Amino acid sequence: MNVETQRREQDSMLNWMTSMIRLRRECPEIGNGSWEIMNTGYEHILGMYYQWKDRQLFIWHNFSEKPQELVFMAKEAEEAGTRRLVDLMNNIESIEDDKGRHTITLEAYGYRWFRAG
């Protein structure tokens, strides 16, 4: 494979890496703020919460070979005054249900990044 071919292929490793670097640069919470590992209650899901100034970022990684559905109560998002999480990769929103929960689907070995608000 060469760079020219990789640039033309939408699903190439080069284009994936470029988009991940761009996304990481758009998330100053990761390098500048505080962070913590969240207790997801799921054996195969790693959850991380970042906060910097008035920004909150939630990141989940599924280490299972099977898709997982995460039910999550966003107390951090509630404290920030929002009921919605915006998926930074797919440009969709998760609105909490009437019990204050978000349901997040993670593909096998997948990951999702959400910003509160």
N, C-alpha and C positions, 0 to 999 in steps of 0.2 A: 504494500500500500504506500502511496505517496500523498503528500499534503494536498495536491491539486484534486485528487480523487476524493479524499476525505472531505474537503470543503464542499463538494457537490452533493455528497450523500447526507441527507437530513439526519439520519440516525447513526452517523459515524461517531467513533470514539472522540475524534477531534472536536466535532460540533458539540457533543455532550460535555466534554471538558471545558470548552469555551463558555458554554452557557452556565455551568456550575461556578466557574471563576467569576463570571459577571454577577451571578446571584449572590455569591459570598461577599463581593465588594459592596453590594446594595444592602448588606446587613451589618451595620456598625455595632450592633449589640454584641456580636460574637467577639470582636477584638477589643472593644472598649468597656463593656458592661460587666455586670456580675452574672454568674451562671450557677445552675444547680442541676443535678440529676433528679428527675421526677420518678416517683414510685408509680409505675403504670399499672401494677397488679397483673401484668402479663409477663410470663417467663421469657418470651422471645422478643419483646419490644423494649428498646432503649428510648427513653424520653428525656429531652433536655430543654430547660427553660432559661432564656437569656433576658436580661433587662438592662437597658441603658437609657438614661434620661426618662422620657415618657414613652419609650418604645418597649414592646414585649415580643419575643420570638419563641415559638414552640417548634421543636424538631423531634420527629419520631422516626426510628429505624426498626424495620422488621428483620430479624436475623433467622427467621423460619423459612423453610422451603415451601410453606403454604401461606396463602393470603390470611391476614388477620384483621379482625374488626375491633377497633379500640373504642371503648366508651369512656369518655373523659369529662370530668367536671372542671371547668376552667376557673378556679377561684382566683388565679392571678389575673385573668382577663376581666373577671367581675370587679376586682379591685381597681382595675384600670378604667372601669366605667364602660365596658363594651360587652355585647352579647354575641359578637361575631368574630370569627377567625377567617382570615383571607389566606388562601393557599397561594404561595408565592411562585409555584411552578406551573400551576394549571389555571391560575386566575379565576378561581371559584371561591365561594364563601361557604362556611359552615356556621349556621345560626343555631344557637343552643335551643333545645326543646323546652317544654314547659317545666321540666324538672331540673333545668340548668345543665344539661349534658350535651356533649358533642359526640357524634359517632363518626369516627375516621376509619376509612378502609385503607389498609396497607397491602400492597401486592407482595408476593413472595420476594424476599430480600429487597423490598421496596423502602422508600423513605418519603416523608412529606414535611415541608416547612411551612409554618403558618405564622402570620403576624396578627396580633390582637388589634382590632379596630378597623 
